[in-house]
Amino acid sequence: MYKWLGWKNELSYLHEKTIMKKILILSVLCSILVSMKPVAKKHIVFFGDSITQAGVGPKGYITVLGDILKEKNLQEQYQLTGAGIGGNKVYDLYLRMEDDVLAKDPQVVVIWVGVNDVWHKRSYGTGTDADKFEKFYNAIIKKFKSKNIEVLLCTPAAIGEKTDFSNELDGDLNKYAQIIRNIATNNNCPLIDLRKEFLAYNLANNPKNLDRGILTTDGVHLNDAGNKLVAEAMMKALIR
């Protein structure tokens, strides 16, 4: 009788041991499978005008930012999407934000607008009045934040690169840049102050006080140096 009970107890012990081994193996396999599962990329949409439209080109700032991510071996962590259309002003962004941004389900949106709101006043007799600019901008941010999207704001960089504030639209551009700075503060949004970045670069690299050719091709749209500067500024703000 005692021998039978001992044998039975031994079988029970071996059975429990086998089960424990199987559980351990399954646990290890699950850990391996979880580690092999691809991590979802953080989707960043760049929302703006022709500068952003060109940003996805071979040497555009979004492409350059992607190259920087590759150099840092971070390319698998981020998805970069350009949503720029030439000639856009802030109300154009407001009208197309559902289809061109929200439908793409981003975690982060970078808004870079304002040049045409100022520039088109002179070149086409259109543009956006300051009060309307602020209202549309705030409405866009409110919509994005309601979807739990992180929003970063950029000041308009340049309409002419002279450093002595003799560019024809410096006054208005500075005014709209300050509006965006205030909007960023009031909405607790990170700010990429490209207006300040461009001026600082030109003060150091534009001794002849040229109106173009330092960071832009025409005083507004980016050349290679401008794309590099913007990409680096975006990198500092986005990859924290």
Summary of the structure (lengths in Angstrom):
residues: 240
radius of gyration: 27.0
end to end distance: 71.1
largest distance: 107.3
contacts: 738
relative contact order: 0.12
helix: 58%
strand: 12%
